[in-house]
Amino acid sequence: MRQAIVMYKEEEAGVLTQYDDGSFCFRYSDLWMADNEKPAISPTMPKTQQEVYSKFLFPFFFNMLPEGANKEVACGLLRIDADDYFGLLLAVAKVDTIGAVTVLENKI
């Protein structure tokens, strides 16, 4: 199992977990859910549910990944398997993302 802390404008919004079977769960933090002023991190991940499950990396997070030649270069330099989307997300989405969301590794 691997986990990442999902930050929104430098505040913890939730936790993204990849289970050993390759499935994923995103869970909004209790504080984020309790504050009606805090937005959803994405229109595709509304705050109507605290936990959301998927067999694949959620499209919102997948779209944060580099593509094509940029992906090849990143995977080569970082020594990450091109099919390890979660590992690549942890490596590239911790800084300099488009938008307000960053993803930080949670060493559990």
KOLRO-982160 format. One record per atom (N, C-alpha, C, O): residue in one letter; x, y, z. Coordinates in steps of 0.02 Angstrom, whole numbers, padded with zeros to 5 digits, always signed. Layout:
N
AXYZ
...
This chain:
108
M+00042-00059+00000
M+00000+00000+00000
M+00045+00062+00000
M+00096+00065+00035
R+00025+00111-00040
R+00059+00175-00042
R+00008+00231-00032
R-00050+00224-00052
Q+00031+00285-00001
Q-00015+00341+00011
Q+00017+00407-00007
Q+00078+00415-00007
A-00026+00454-00024
A-00004+00522-00038
A-00052+00571-00004
A-00112+00558+00000
I-00024+00625+00019
I-00065+00679+00047
I-00081+00727-00010
I-00036+00751-00044
V-00144+00741-00019
V-00166+00786-00072
V-00176+00855-00042
V-00218+00864+00003
M-00138+00903-00067
M-00140+00971-00041
M-00179+01016-00090
M-00173+01008-00151
Y-00217+01062-00063
Y-00252+01112-00103
Y-00231+01180-00076
Y-00246+01197-00019
K-00196+01218-00117
K-00169+01283-00095
K-00132+01276-00028
K-00142+01316+00018
E-00090+01226-00024
E-00046+01214+00033
E-00083+01193+00097
E-00055+01197+00152
E-00145+01171+00090
E-00183+01143+00147
E-00201+01071+00130
E-00217+01055+00073
E-00198+01028+00180
E-00214+00958+00169
E-00288+00949+00155
E-00330+00964+00198
A-00304+00924+00096
A-00374+00913+00077
A-00394+00840+00086
A-00453+00826+00098
G-00346+00795+00079
G-00363+00724+00085
G-00304+00679+00074
G-00246+00702+00071
V-00319+00614+00069
V-00267+00564+00060
V-00286+00519+00002
V-00343+00496-00004
L-00237+00507-00042
L-00245+00461-00098
L-00207+00398-00080
L-00147+00401-00064
T-00240+00341-00083
T-00209+00277-00066
T-00211+00230-00126
T-00261+00224-00160
Q-00155+00197-00138
Q-00153+00142-00186
Q-00144+00077-00146
Q-00095+00069-00110
Y-00192+00032-00153
Y-00189-00032-00118
Y-00145-00081-00155
Y-00128-00070-00214
D-00128-00135-00122
D-00084-00186-00152
D-00112-00218-00215
D-00075-00242-00257
D-00179-00218-00221
D-00210-00247-00281
D-00211-00197-00340
D-00237-00213-00394
G-00184-00136-00329
G-00182-00085-00382
G-00241-00038-00382
G-00241+00010-00421
S-00290-00049-00340
S-00348-00005-00337
S-00332+00057-00296
S-00281+00059-00261
F-00376+00107-00300
F-00363+00172-00268
F-00423+00194-00226
F-00480+00174-00238
C-00408+00235-00177
C-00459+00268-00137
C-00436+00340-00125
C-00378+00352-00107
F-00481+00387-00136
F-00468+00455-00115
F-00516+00470-00059
F-00576+00458-00064
R-00488+00498-00004
R-00529+00515+00054
R-00515+00587+00074
R-00459+00605+00091
Y-00569+00628+00073
Y-00563+00696+00098
Y-00551+00693+00174
Y-00579+00650+00208
S-00509+00738+00199
S-00497+00740+00271
S-00561+00763+00306
S-00604+00796+00277
D-00567+00745+00370
D-00625+00763+00410
D-00633+00839+00413
D-00688+00866+00407
L-00577+00874+00424
L-00580+00947+00428
L-00602+00979+00362
L-00639+01028+00362
W-00579+00951+00307
W-00597+00977+00240
W-00672+00967+00228
W-00706+01012+00203
M-00696+00909+00246
M-00767+00895+00237
M-00811+00939+00281
M-00866+00959+00261
A-00788+00953+00341
A-00827+00991+00389
A-00833+01065+00372
A-00878+01100+00396
D-00787+01090+00331
D-00786+01161+00314
D-00821+01172+00247
D-00794+01154+00195
N-00880+01200+00249
N-00918+01211+00187
N-00885+01261+00140
N-00903+01263+00081
E-00838+01300+00164
E-00803+01348+00122
E-00748+01315+00080
E-00726+01343+00030
K-00727+01255+00100
K-00674+01220+00063
K-00705+01187+00002
K-00755+01151+00007
P-00674+01198-00057
P-00702+01170-00118
P-00682+01097-00129
P-00637+01071-00096
A-00716+01065-00175
A-00694+01000-00198
A-00628+01010-00236
A-00617+01063-00264
I-00584+00960-00236
I-00521+00967-00271
I-00531+00966-00347
I-00489+00988-00385
S-00588+00938-00367
S-00604+00933-00438
S-00680+00924-00446
S-00712+00895-00402
P-00709+00949-00500
P-00780+00937-00512
P-00796+00862-00517
P-00852+00841-00504
T-00746+00822-00536
T-00757+00750-00542
T-00750+00714-00475
T-00763+00654-00471
M-00731+00751-00423
M-00723+00722-00356
M-00758+00767-00306
M-00726+00798-00263
P-00825+00772-00311
P-00863+00818-00268
P-00859+00798-00194
P-00843+00740-00178
K-00874+00845-00151
K-00873+00833-00079
K-00937+00800-00055
K-00951+00802+00005
T-00974+00769-00098
T-01035+00735-00077
T-01019+00668-00045
T-01060+00641-00007
Q-00961+00640-00060
Q-00938+00578-00029
Q-00870+00590+00001
Q-00827+00622-00030
Q-00859+00565+00061
Q-00793+00574+00092
Q-00742+00527+00061
Q-00683+00545+00055
E-00763+00467+00042
E-00717+00419+00010
E-00743+00399-00058
E-00803+00388-00068
V-00697+00393-00105
V-00713+00371-00173
V-00663+00317-00191
V-00603+00324-00179
Y-00687+00263-00222
Y-00644+00207-00241
Y-00642+00199-00316
Y-00689+00217-00351
S-00586+00172-00341
S-00578+00159-00412
S-00528+00103-00423
S-00481+00094-00385
K-00539+00064-00476
K-00492+00012-00495
K-00430+00042-00527
K-00377+00009-00531
F-00435+00104-00551
F-00381+00138-00586
F-00368+00206-00554
F-00410+00231-00517
L-00310+00234-00568
L-00294+00301-00544
L-00348+00349-00569
L-00364+00349-00629
F-00376+00388-00525
F-00430+00434-00542
F-00407+00479-00600
F-00350+00503-00600
P-00451+00492-00648
P-00433+00535-00705
P-00405+00603-00684
P-00359+00629-00717
F-00430+00632-00630
F-00404+00696-00607
F-00330+00692-00594
F-00292+00736-00615
F-00308+00640-00559
F-00237+00632-00543
F-00197+00609-00604
F-00140+00630-00614
F-00226+00565-00645
F-00193+00541-00705
F-00176+00600-00751
F-00124+00601-00784
N-00221+00649-00754
N-00210+00707-00798
N-00156+00754-00772
N-00136+00800-00808
M-00131+00743-00712
M-00075+00782-00686
M-00008+00754-00710
M+00044+00786-00700
L-00008+00696-00742
L+00054+00663-00762
L+00079+00689-00829
L+00040+00710-00872
P+00146+00689-00838
P+00173+00707-00903
P+00155+00654-00955
P+00140+00597-00938
E+00157+00674-01018
E+00140+00628-01073
E+00196+00627-01124
E+00240+00670-01125
G+00194+00577-01167
G+00238+00573-01224
G+00312+00576-01205
G+00334+00542-01159
A+00349+00617-01242
A+00421+00623-01230
A+00436+00648-01160
A+00486+00627-01130
N+00395+00693-01134
N+00406+00718-01066
N+00401+00661-01014
N+00439+00659-00966
K+00354+00616-01025
K+00346+00559-00981
K+00407+00513-00986
K+00433+00490-00935
E+00430+00500-01048
E+00488+00458-01058
E+00549+00486-01022
E+00586+00449-00989
V+00560+00551-01029
V+00617+00583-00997
V+00611+00579-00921
V+00659+00561-00886
A+00552+00596-00895
A+00542+00594-00822
A+00552+00524-00795
A+00587+00515-00744
C+00523+00474-00827
C+00530+00406-00803
C+00603+00383-00807
C+00627+00348-00762
G+00638+00402-00860
G+00708+00383-00866
G+00751+00415-00813
G+00791+00382-00781
L+00743+00480-00804
L+00784+00516-00755
L+00768+00495-00683
L+00813+00490-00641
L+00705+00482-00669
L+00684+00465-00601
L+00684+00390-00588
L+00672+00367-00532
R+00699+00351-00640
R+00700+00277-00636
R+00634+00249-00611
R+00632+00210-00564
I+00581+00271-00644
I+00514+00249-00628
I+00486+00212-00687
I+00492+00235-00744
D+00456+00154-00676
D+00424+00115-00728
D+00370+00158-00760
D+00331+00190-00725
A+00366+00158-00825
A+00317+00199-00862
A+00244+00180-00845
A+00199+00221-00854
D+00233+00120-00819
D+00166+00098-00800
D+00150+00112-00727
D+00095+00097-00704
D+00198+00140-00690
D+00188+00155-00619
D+00161+00227-00613
D+00198+00273-00595
Y+00098+00235-00627
Y+00068+00301-00628
Y+00069+00334-00558
Y+00081+00394-00553
F+00058+00295-00507
F+00059+00323-00439
F+00129+00346-00421
F+00138+00400-00392
G+00179+00306-00437
G+00249+00325-00423
G+00268+00388-00461
G+00302+00432-00434
L+00246+00393-00523
L+00260+00452-00563
L+00224+00513-00535
L+00251+00568-00533
L+00162+00503-00513
L+00124+00558-00482
L+00160+00584-00419
L+00166+00644-00409
L+00185+00538-00378
L+00221+00558-00318
L+00284+00597-00335
L+00303+00643-00299
A+00316+00579-00390
A+00378+00612-00408
A+00369+00680-00440
A+00409+00725-00428
V+00317+00689-00480
V+00311+00751-00518
V+00258+00800-00493
V+00260+00859-00511
A+00212+00778-00452
A+00156+00822-00431
A+00166+00853-00363
A+00119+00880-00334
K+00228+00851-00338
K+00239+00882-00272
K+00254+00956-00277
K+00247+00992-00228
V+00274+00978-00335
V+00287+01050-00347
V+00268+01067-00418
V+00264+01024-00462
D+00257+01131-00430
D+00248+01156-00498
D+00194+01121-00538
D+00207+01100-00595
T+00135+01114-00509
T+00080+01085-00547
T+00037+01141-00575
T+00040+01198-00553
I-00003+01123-00625
I-00051+01171-00652
I-00111+01169-00605
I-00142+01116-00597
G-00128+01224-00575
G-00184+01226-00529
G-00162+01227-00458
G-00103+01237-00443
A-00209+01216-00413
A-00197+01225-00341
A-00179+01160-00305
A-00163+01162-00246
V-00180+01103-00340
V-00170+01038-00307
V-00099+01014-00316
V-00071+01014-00371
T-00069+00993-00260
T-00005+00958-00261
T-00013+00892-00224
T-00060+00883-00185
V+00033+00846-00236
V+00029+00779-00207
V+00096+00763-00174
V+00148+00765-00206
L+00094+00748-00109
L+00154+00734-00071
L+00153+00663-00046
L+00101+00638-00023
E+00210+00629-00049
E+00213+00561-00025
E+00201+00559+00050
E+00229+00599+00088
N+00160+00511+00071
N+00147+00499+00142
N+00181+00434+00159
N+00156+00380+00143
K+00237+00438+00193
K+00275+00378+00211
K+00244+00346+00273
K+00256+00367+00329
I+00203+00295+00259
I+00167+00261+00314
I+00207+00204+00340
I+00186+00170+00387
